[in-house]
Every structure is written in C-alpha cells, then in structure tokens.
C-alpha cells in the first residue's frame, strides 16, 4: 500500500498568521497589565509603582515589568504589611497567580482568543 500526499501552502494565509502572532502577543501583554490593574494587587501608595508598568515584546516573548526603584523590594517581600486602602488586594509577588496560581492558563487562553480574532479568518 502506498500513500501519497500533496501539500500546497498558502503564502498569504501564512503571512496573516505571522502578523497575527505578533499583534496578538502585544495585545495579550496589554490585557495582562489591565487584568493585574483590575485585580488591585499591586501595592499602591502614590500610584507610581502601578503606573510604572512597562509592557513589551522582544524576540517573540512578551513581558510585563515594574522598573520602579522599589518594585523588586516590594515584589519579593510578601510578608511586608501592605496598605490596602487604595488597592484592597495589595500584596507581594503580585504576578505569581499568572505563573503558578489560579491564573496560570489565563495568558494561553487570552493569546489563543486574540490570535483567532487577528488571523483574518485563517484560524477558526
């Protein structure tokens, strides 16, 4: 028994998918920043830390960074007594739920939804 297969690639569809992956990753990272803001988990006194958040994409990888001078100290000190009058869920390690907590699948699902929307109908 012989099996023959013929594969015909659609360069236009491939280009749409490539463009969609770039756009969707950027939009996913922006959505994550919004999700973190809505969760009200970033420690807040004046709002500088929350406002300092930087979203970006480099070499196909997305990131959300808090470059403020005290961000590292607050992030890695979960035992700190965070004030909760402005952000009621303020805590250290505020991104951990996305890494290994209840929001672990959030990034994958959000990216998948955005990729499908941005693919111009190529991904169904």
N, C-alpha and C positions, 0 to 999 in steps of 0.2 A: 504494500500500500504506500502510495506517495501522496504527500500533501504539498500543495503549492499555495503560496500566499503572495499577494501583491499589496504592497503598501504605497499609498500615494499621500504625501504630506501636503498640507495646505499652508504655504508660507504666510498668507495673510492672517490665518487663524493663529498660527504660532506667534506672529508679531503682536496680535491682540492680547494673547495670553502673557507674553513677556511684559508688555506695557501694563497690563492689569496687575501683575505681581508687584511691580514697583509701586504703583499708585496705591494698591491695597495695603501693602506693608506700612507705608507712610500714614494712611488713614487709620489703620489698626493702632498704631502707636499714639496718634492723636486721641482716638477713642479711649485708649487705656488711661491717658492723662485725665480725660474727662471723668472716667469711671472712678479713678482714685480721688479726684476732687469731690465727686458726689458721695463717696463713701465717708468723707470727712475724717480721714485717718492721719493726715499729715499734721504734725504738731504746728500750732498756729498761735503766735503772739501778735506780731505785726502783719503777718501775711507774706513777708519777704521769702520765706522758705518755699511756700506753696507756689508763689509767683515765679520763683527762680527755675522751676522745672523746665528742662530742655528735652525736646523730642526730636529724634533724628533717625536717619537710615544711612548706614555706611557698609559698603560691600555686601549688600543683601541681608544685613542684620539691623534690626530696629533696636532703639534704646530709649529709655526714659531716665533722665539723670537729674539730680538735685545738686548743683555745683556750689551752693552756698558754703561759706567757710565753716559753718557749724553743722551742716547737714550730716556728715559722717558721724560726728559725735552723737547726735540725736538718733540717727538711724540704728546704730549699733549699741545703743544703751536702752534696751526695752524696759529696764527697771526704773528709769527716770520717772519722776512724778509729773507727767504731762498735764498741763492745764487743759480743761475740757469745756471751758465756757464758750469758745469760738468754734472749735471742731470737737463735737462730743465724743468722737471715737479716736481721738489723737493717741498715737502710740509709736513706739519704736518699731523698726522693721516693718514699716507700713506696706511694703511691696511683697512681703512673704506669702500672702494669700494667693498671689499670682504665680509664685514659684512652686510652692508645695502645699498650698492650702485649698480652700473651697473654690477659689477662682482659677485653679490650675488649668482647666480646659477653656477658660474664657478667651484667651488670646487665639487659640487654634480655631475655635468656633467663630469668633468675630472675623478673623482673617478669611476663613472659608466663605462666609456670607459676603464680605466685601469683594473677594476675588470673583465670585459668581456674578455679582452686580456689575463689576467693572470689566468683565470679559467680553462685553458686547454680544452676549448670547452664545458664545463659543462653549462655555461651561454651563451645563444645565443641571 
